[in-house]
Amino acid sequence: MSMKENDILTIKIDDIGMNGEGIGHTEGYTLFIPFSLVDETVVVRITHVKKSLAYGVLKSIIHPSPYRKISECPYFSKCGGCDYLHLDYLKQLDYKKNALSLSLNKSITNLSLKIDDVIPSQKILYYRNKIQLPFGVHNKVAVLGFFQEKTHQVVPIKNCILHGDWAEKLILLVLAFVIKTKQTIFNEKTASGTMRYLIGRYIDNILSVTLVINADYLKQIDILVESLKSAFGPFTTLHLSINKKQNNIVLGDKTIDILGKKQMITISGISLELSPNSFFQVNDYIREKLYDKIIKNILLTENPIVIDAFGGVGLLGAMLAKANARVYTIEIMPDAVLDSKKMFKLNNIEAEHLLGDTSVKLPLLLTQLINSGVKTINLILDPPRKGISDVLISSLLKIKNISLSIYYISCNPATLSRDLALLLPTYSIEFITPFDMFSQTRHLETLVKLNLYK
């Protein structure tokens, strides 16, 4: 059989892929079909064929999975935001654990890895504290939405069930402002137009809004200021991020504070200010569960010394410092370091804050601590999706004659698997615990504790 585009086939789905798509097999071909589930018999249309691999779209379901459910979202399968709204939640956790296991065992072939069950989210809908939406034009009217999967075509939305009511209210308010004041919408092809992205972050009942614009300022911005204050209260903040570059990077290099300067919040007893550019986990409940596990393990160490690398605003480090750990933070974003310093001072706790690339700063700090006679170090690594650099891996492999525990936090199983394979067998794995930070999507947050062999 020679498969080609637009062929219509009936197949049985027998596996799930790393990206949440169903996998079937027929006539020597492996087929990848998004939004199909294991044990389903489905009708598909082939969209792309490459040697023995084929990709298709789901046309109809002949025999549905017993775990299939009706999606509560009218945009599901169109906007590219969710992968599993059609799947029973407990089964989602099974799929995610299996995908993590496949990724890890593909890279680490000589060990039998025990992976804990996925820690479920308390809320499986309306849990995200941050929304980021591109502006677009639909029927000659300004819209906000998500990019359709693997495209830059904006799918307009009015609300998102992964976010609370605050997001719907914000979307309507901002679009009303854009339409009333006749703001132009950025066009990627021509690099013309003003409005690029809306970013909103709602934590501790306080909203921070950032508009990314292709301009130096925004006309009639005072109208939006009054609307935001009326709808969300006096502690709301509004910022403009200036991005005139023709690229896919969301935020620009310059930020203008329009209303307020920082988002002032209290988390786990720690008061802090968040800059609009600062990283912060999107699921408050899972962040607490993740941090609690790290803190409880570290506090088993007598007089713990902690290095919080890729620390962001430094909340985890602050919680450890409050529990009397000796803390060092490393972060490359200047705004985040400034926020971290202010947070520690505000809460009457201390740490040494290092601004710079973790690949450079961490090896120097480790050498300094070891040369000063420190025998036990707890290292927290929370890198971006690309994982940790070869330079940093090499430095960690050279550490000897101390007790070093690494708490590696990862949102990308592929780079996590790669990095763990490189760190073994110099380090042993104590536990692998996945957390459902991103319910209804294929994504997962994973915590791995490694210990240096002495």
Steps between C-alpha positions, in 0.01 A plus 500: 500500500626845407348767721445855371345830606119511534468122533212410734579209732344314790760410764531383860687729742738293712734753662541864598782723375728744680286790377172344615397372159359153439722250319376226268661254261393367163673342199849578631419865582493668840227764511479798737145629555439794740200479736458124459534271803638152570264211409287716272406402146502818294462630146786731400608709203871488416662845484870414463705190421872459566651157427334265751346782706168670431305780661130551487193673640214336682184478288274287718506246783351155441578352844582764764722446802315455831720786627386745233292793627329794338715812502364797693675747271371618159857576385645158580701347210495839324705740714799275574488565875381166642570137411287295742167673559336194341666259748408395855732683742642195679577347160679823404735441792565144381579623148738765633683258729536255212635772267754604765602137552550444127715812471717417801548134413588591142800700627583303814505141380710329766283575804154398612350837587221526754272793426249616760137549406424849368398743775155617383389861485235609746331693220499344154325802345530873582841443657740715297609832649641632173367547148694606190305573184602637159285763333354418162236614252186300423238631257682836510454525880773482767504172694706323765562128494748216480711396205358197324731198543817532288384829344495871575132520416316654797188310611276761668378420852278679751607291798721204593387236749856448621482854645258658745226753426761773529642405160168530317437838661851616403467384138167682452630815668821520295324428170243769578785746554680396179184533290384826662838672456558347154834339586659315208594130522855381434553318170791255510560510125516877462617584858233771505228561759526560874337233719698175531417314824289523813654344812308477826608349832248466785647392836372561852200683346729760343526549122809600304452587130766538234426612144773421249498768231684586180525868595655736751171569676128435481254776422212564744649254750321687783170345383639154560645602838160612627329187366752271672476682834121489486487129413789361706568750778766758594790254536488403131819566304537580129818493295601549137770273358657660192584242233566639151694198378367271231547175693310240703623626837206629699642763737709796393815644657329807649214510752297812588302502825161661437308408816695390805850354482488147641235240582505479882389156626537265797579132437556237773559773754756679281422853378648581160485732202485352151630684194296440183796309350562275802438126464242345734335156489151505348330255741504628859388172657759285323773756566427462872510119479827508303668747736377313809666179381831676435493689830416193709790307343750783539405566863597141583857631460656657810569873449419474128689696236288561191584628152184606314621506138284640218319641805278758331345727759631263769183398686621145569833632628315747724286223648814302578675803647197560722548142623860595596683358197805686370396601149675611181292598195618512138296669227583657162209749482589830674136585581451164669815548710383845608160356594672219691716740701198713588303191603770374735536845658122543531471168683805555723687199361843477342664346196787566264364596158712433190407665169619312192501182296463191721750314279763755605395597852414156639839327446677800659265495799536124548878530492487787750280306742703179473829686553352662812440158651129448427421127491126494420324702228141494370476623141167596339505507120191642327626571145298612196361238259838459327643345818848557640808569289783261419732732691289469814466123460879475472545706818256285696677183390828629644368553855659258750525424872191688618135414560318667210128457436343642184130581475439525126167658401406454135203575274656317203542118523725493193770733638456358851569150363805623312646678803435212742670255264808723500505540879480124560686301632685780688165565669230260617127570473316502833153576364313620191172675580284651223254781578197595288588867469320522162169311527316423174823531300772248419752697705638399837728633774746245639717508810803270513727471801856389423779426747870512425677168547778546754 
